[in-house]
């Protein structure tokens, strides 16, 4: 594999990158979504860090696709390996690192619940390829970069925040040392922080995500089996929900792409990647109301006939916006509702009300849009009584789907401070997964919280018509196993 040449103009062609001077160039960058143990499948994308079960076969690693596109735009040899979706890529990764020789940069995508298994896999890579440089990215290492390096001595560095520019700088300068937004080891092994890195402000300057190396046939929508990819519409969230890691990863300033850029990417994904469905992805897509309206109008004007879905707050949709979304092919919206108790919502700094939830779900359903509601049990102020009221509230809403989760105190969140009284430096991070609550507010039993989630699923889906509607969305026998897994993983 040929090394990139020392061409300063080439390295500065990506206009967000300041002038960089080469030392020893990185011969190859491997972008790795690690395999989970056994047959487990996890999402590793920003705030999305959960066991997927029957909900999704695999979750497209959007961040890795963006890093790949930025590296390739600047002439850096790289390849992306989604080993979670395609275990057959294990051998290809090893061969690529071998071919690159000493100095290959290996980017490990990780999350809080998968940290131990991801780092174990990374440790094996280091043993087999001792000349490689291992760098971790993700919300967990953003919150605890130095602690992660101390816990896993084979790890060379960690990226704090968005990785595109940081990884590009590391590739250009020959390694992580001295790169802002990076934490690396000094000669004695102690972590050194390169200082903060400004996030990408002009999102339209980023090239489209590079899906070319990734197993697109593995990214299918549950129940329907349609191939999809993700289209990021914005980054950053101005809201301050105590349980969410979004602000930690993408910051608190809402940064929007242009509607034209989003439309161009949607057309590209349909034409070049065979996408049958598009997942418009952002911390809260509908927060950028005018942008979404422009995208919807643009889809109609361009004749872009493709289904899409998105997430939303309940207080950021209205009749005009939902009309435009339905007309442009939006078939599903996921709403973060969390609780039916105004006091709990207030303590969680949700900034939305049950009345707004009821209005948003009803208006979306009236337009034929499939709706999913997300609910969180165990936030400060929660009691058995408030859980029962929330389950009843969820069951009475005209939702098509509901997801019930325990509140988890992820590193760097305010909820962590509320439940533990301090920022934890070490813990059983694998336990911070939605099937295993670890600590609850008001002294509630974590095991009881798991039972409440299962009870929520049973009550919600036992309502007349819900199971039939779920079955009607399954296009044929090939997807029945997905539907069965969906039910089995939630009721039992």
Buried (B, 14 or more C-beta within 10 A) or exposed (E): EEBBEEEEEBBBEBEBBEEBEBEEBBBBBBBBBBBBEEEEBBBBBBBBBBBBBBBBBBBBBBBBBBBBBBBBBBBBBBBBBBBBBBEEBBEBBBEBBEEBBEBBBBBBBBBBBBBBBBBEBBBEBBEEBEEBBBBBBBBBBBBBBBBBBBBBEBBBBBBBBBBBBBBBBBBBBBBBBBBBBBBBBEEEEEBBBBEEBEBBEEBEBBBBBBBBBBBBEBBBBBBBBBBBBBBBBBBBBEBBBBBBBBBBBBBEEBBBBBBEBBBBBBBBBBEEBEBBBBBBBBBBBBBBBEBBBBBBBBBEEEEBEBBBBBBBBBBBBEEEBBBBBBEBBBBBBBBBBBBBBBEBBBBBEBBBBBEBBBBBBEBBBEBEBBBBBBBBBBBBBBEEEBBBBBBBBBBEBEBBBBBBBBBBBBBBBBBBBBBEEEEBEEBEBEBBBBBBBBBBBEEBEBEBBBEBBEBBBBBBBEEEEBEEEBEEBBEEEEBEEBBEBBBEBBEE
